[in-house]
Amino acid sequence: MNKQDHIKHWVETCQEDWLSAHDLFQTKRFLQCLFFAHLTIEKLSKAHWVKDNSTDIPPRTHNILRLWQDTHLQPSADLENTAVELNNFQMDGRYQDYQRASYQRATEAFTRALLDDTDKLRQWLLSNL
């Protein structure tokens, strides 16, 4: 695989995750929805990491901001705040003990607002690839 193939892989797989996030929202599984929203942005961030670095294998991290450190991305404060918020949900979807603390936060209104912000971030990342 060449660099473009690696980038294409991250973009294509994030599209499935974005659809899953919306399906989970429709079924009122808000914590899981936010986990997939995070995964969408994580994968797009990995595509950017591959684009901006000499190797094609991004670091094994789920931290969006950490991935951005090694890219040319310059997000606005609003976009960066969305990434910070999404980072809170990457652990919650993976580990049960983290989930309990987040269920109360992941209301329908909160999730809808964060999904809207995530879509703005997603579109910005796609437009800069």
Contacts in CASP RR format, 6 or more apart in sequence:
PFRMAT RR
TARGET T0000
AUTHOR 0000-0000-0000
METHOD contacts of the structure
MODEL  1
MNKQDHIKHWVETCQEDWLSAHDLFQTKRFLQCLFFAHLTIEKLSKAHWV
KDNSTDIPPRTHNILRLWQDTHLQPSADLENTAVELNNFQMDGRYQDYQR
ASYQRATEAFTRALLDDTDKLRQWLLSNL
1 9 0 8 1.000
1 56 0 8 1.000
2 56 0 8 1.000
3 50 0 8 1.000
3 51 0 8 1.000
3 56 0 8 1.000
6 47 0 8 1.000
6 50 0 8 1.000
6 56 0 8 1.000
6 57 0 8 1.000
7 47 0 8 1.000
7 50 0 8 1.000
7 51 0 8 1.000
7 129 0 8 1.000
10 43 0 8 1.000
10 44 0 8 1.000
10 46 0 8 1.000
10 47 0 8 1.000
10 50 0 8 1.000
11 43 0 8 1.000
11 44 0 8 1.000
11 47 0 8 1.000
11 126 0 8 1.000
11 129 0 8 1.000
13 43 0 8 1.000
14 39 0 8 1.000
14 40 0 8 1.000
14 41 0 8 1.000
14 43 0 8 1.000
14 44 0 8 1.000
14 47 0 8 1.000
14 122 0 8 1.000
17 36 0 8 1.000
17 39 0 8 1.000
17 40 0 8 1.000
17 43 0 8 1.000
18 36 0 8 1.000
18 37 0 8 1.000
18 40 0 8 1.000
18 122 0 8 1.000
20 36 0 8 1.000
21 33 0 8 1.000
21 34 0 8 1.000
21 36 0 8 1.000
21 37 0 8 1.000
21 39 0 8 1.000
21 40 0 8 1.000
21 115 0 8 1.000
21 118 0 8 1.000
22 33 0 8 1.000
22 115 0 8 1.000
24 30 0 8 1.000
24 32 0 8 1.000
24 33 0 8 1.000
24 36 0 8 1.000
25 33 0 8 1.000
25 111 0 8 1.000
25 112 0 8 1.000
25 115 0 8 1.000
28 108 0 8 1.000
30 106 0 8 1.000
30 107 0 8 1.000
30 108 0 8 1.000
30 110 0 8 1.000
30 111 0 8 1.000
31 89 0 8 1.000
31 92 0 8 1.000
31 93 0 8 1.000
31 99 0 8 1.000
31 102 0 8 1.000
31 103 0 8 1.000
31 106 0 8 1.000
32 93 0 8 1.000
33 106 0 8 1.000
33 111 0 8 1.000
33 115 0 8 1.000
34 86 0 8 1.000
34 89 0 8 1.000
34 92 0 8 1.000
34 102 0 8 1.000
34 106 0 8 1.000
34 111 0 8 1.000
34 114 0 8 1.000
34 115 0 8 1.000
35 89 0 8 1.000
35 90 0 8 1.000
35 92 0 8 1.000
35 93 0 8 1.000
35 94 0 8 1.000
37 86 0 8 1.000
37 89 0 8 1.000
37 114 0 8 1.000
37 115 0 8 1.000
37 118 0 8 1.000
38 62 0 8 1.000
38 64 0 8 1.000
38 86 0 8 1.000
38 87 0 8 1.000
38 89 0 8 1.000
38 90 0 8 1.000
39 90 0 8 1.000
40 118 0 8 1.000
40 122 0 8 1.000
41 64 0 8 1.000
41 82 0 8 1.000
41 83 0 8 1.000
41 86 0 8 1.000
41 118 0 8 1.000
41 121 0 8 1.000
41 122 0 8 1.000
41 125 0 8 1.000
42 62 0 8 1.000
42 64 0 8 1.000
42 67 0 8 1.000
42 90 0 8 1.000
44 122 0 8 1.000
44 125 0 8 1.000
44 126 0 8 1.000
44 129 0 8 1.000
45 64 0 8 1.000
45 67 0 8 1.000
45 68 0 8 1.000
45 71 0 8 1.000
45 73 0 8 1.000
45 125 0 8 1.000
46 58 0 8 1.000
46 67 0 8 1.000
47 125 0 8 1.000
47 129 0 8 1.000
48 67 0 8 1.000
48 68 0 8 1.000
48 71 0 8 1.000
48 72 0 8 1.000
48 73 0 8 1.000
48 125 0 8 1.000
48 128 0 8 1.000
48 129 0 8 1.000
49 58 0 8 1.000
49 59 0 8 1.000
49 67 0 8 1.000
49 70 0 8 1.000
49 71 0 8 1.000
50 56 0 8 1.000
50 57 0 8 1.000
50 58 0 8 1.000
51 71 0 8 1.000
51 129 0 8 1.000
52 70 0 8 1.000
52 71 0 8 1.000
52 72 0 8 1.000
52 73 0 8 1.000
53 70 0 8 1.000
53 71 0 8 1.000
58 67 0 8 1.000
59 66 0 8 1.000
59 67 0 8 1.000
59 70 0 8 1.000
61 67 0 8 1.000
62 87 0 8 1.000
62 90 0 8 1.000
62 91 0 8 1.000
63 87 0 8 1.000
63 90 0 8 1.000
64 83 0 8 1.000
64 86 0 8 1.000
64 87 0 8 1.000
65 80 0 8 1.000
65 83 0 8 1.000
65 84 0 8 1.000
65 87 0 8 1.000
68 75 0 8 1.000
68 83 0 8 1.000
73 125 0 8 1.000
73 128 0 8 1.000
75 83 0 8 1.000
75 121 0 8 1.000
75 124 0 8 1.000
78 117 0 8 1.000
78 120 0 8 1.000
79 120 0 8 1.000
79 121 0 8 1.000
79 124 0 8 1.000
82 114 0 8 1.000
82 117 0 8 1.000
82 118 0 8 1.000
82 120 0 8 1.000
82 121 0 8 1.000
83 121 0 8 1.000
85 114 0 8 1.000
85 117 0 8 1.000
86 114 0 8 1.000
86 118 0 8 1.000
88 102 0 8 1.000
89 102 0 8 1.000
89 106 0 8 1.000
91 98 0 8 1.000
92 98 0 8 1.000
92 99 0 8 1.000
92 101 0 8 1.000
92 102 0 8 1.000
93 99 0 8 1.000
END
